[in-house]
Amino acid sequence: MPTHPSSSVQKAREDLAGRLREIRKDAGISGRELAVRCCWSESKSSRIENAKTPPSDADIKAWCLACAADDQVPDLIAANRQSADAHVQWRRLQQSGLRRLQESTGDLYQQTKMFRVYVSDVIPGFLQTPGYAAALLSSIADFRGTPNDVSDAVAARIRRNAVLSNGARRFSFVLEESVLRYRLCSAETMAAQLGHLLGVMDLQNVAVGIVPLSTQRTVWPMPTFTIFDDTKVHADTLDAASTLTQPSQVELYVRAFERLAQGAARGAAARSLIAGALASLD
């Protein structure tokens, strides 16, 4: 059974409190001494350490400075900000339909200069045709029992994807070959989708790599994720959309993307894989 969002938030807060407690212990100082160095009450230290009171960014900085652990400030602040919204249930996002979900990332898309997208399940949203998007979103709405606003959601997705034609932004996609062959729509719709994918590969600001089924892998297939610049990651699961902002987390996904990209076919080899998927539709 999926974890309730409030439980996830509390668990994240407890994990952060535990990290702060370990930093204090590693520094060899008591809660009282920490309070003196931070110029606050001993009870405040206790409340933060026991996850009774969420610390502010300033509290985290003061705590780390008092313990000579300045290098841990960025990760801890990111974890603190992440605790309230990193694990948002899809049902909450979709409770008023799928259109809202498509529009929720609009600002982020406009702010990002470099997108790195890895997919192991479906054609990336950026690259979907209206027909493919309609088939996919219809199946999602049916499975989750959300309001059926698929037409509006598709329109919102296509509007959002206009960012792809902005030459000032760069896109790097890595797809598992299996994505080209999963039948989520009619053969005609899939043929149009694969043809569109071939066309997108001609864009100067877009790089597409496809990991062949037969390749000798250095890393395993992973759940789909998107990296926005070097600051944020969206990682999707069946029950949740996780937004990761801790520098160490982002670095981990960047490293995973680079490893996956190393095994990807590109150029003519990638086009040949798409042509093979097209031929299999006959």
LINBELTA-V617710 format. One line per field, one symbol per residue. phi: phi as a letter, one per 30 degrees, with the letter a starting at -180 (. if undefined). psi: psi as a letter, one per 20 degrees, with the letter a starting at -180 (. if undefined). burial: + if it has 16 or more other C-alpha atoms within 10 Angstrom, else -. A space follows every 50 residues. Layout:
phi=???
psi=???
burial=???
//
This chain:
phi=.dddedddddddddddeddddddddddibddddddddcibddddeddddc idbdddedddddedddchbedceeddddddddddbdbcdedddcdcjdee ddddceddddddcbcbbcbbbbeeeecddedddddddddddddcidedbe edddedddddddddddddccbbcbcdeeedcdccaddddddddddddddd ddddcbcbbbddeddddcbddbdeabcchbbabcbcbdcaccccbdeddd ddddddddddddccdbhddddddddddddddd
psi=pqpqghhgggghhhggghghghgghhikqrhghggghilrqhhggghghj khppqrghggggghghjllhiiggghgghghhhijhnpphhghjhjrhgh ghihjggghhhphoppppqjgrpqhhjqrhgggggghghggggikrpnlg ghggghghghiihhjoiiqqpopoqqhhhiipnjarhghhghghhhgggh iiphjpppqpoqhiqoqiqqqrqqqppockhqpppqrhiqopopiphhgg hghgggghghhhjpqrchhghhhghghghii.
burial=----+--+++-+++++++-++-++------++-++--+---+-+++-+++ +--++-+-+++++++++-+--+++-+++++++++++++++--++--++++ ++---+--+--+++++++++++++++++++++++++++--+----+-+++ ++++++++-++-++----+++++++++++++---+---++++++--++-+ +---++++++++-----------+++++++-+++++---++++++++-++ +-++--+--++-++++---++-+++-++----
//
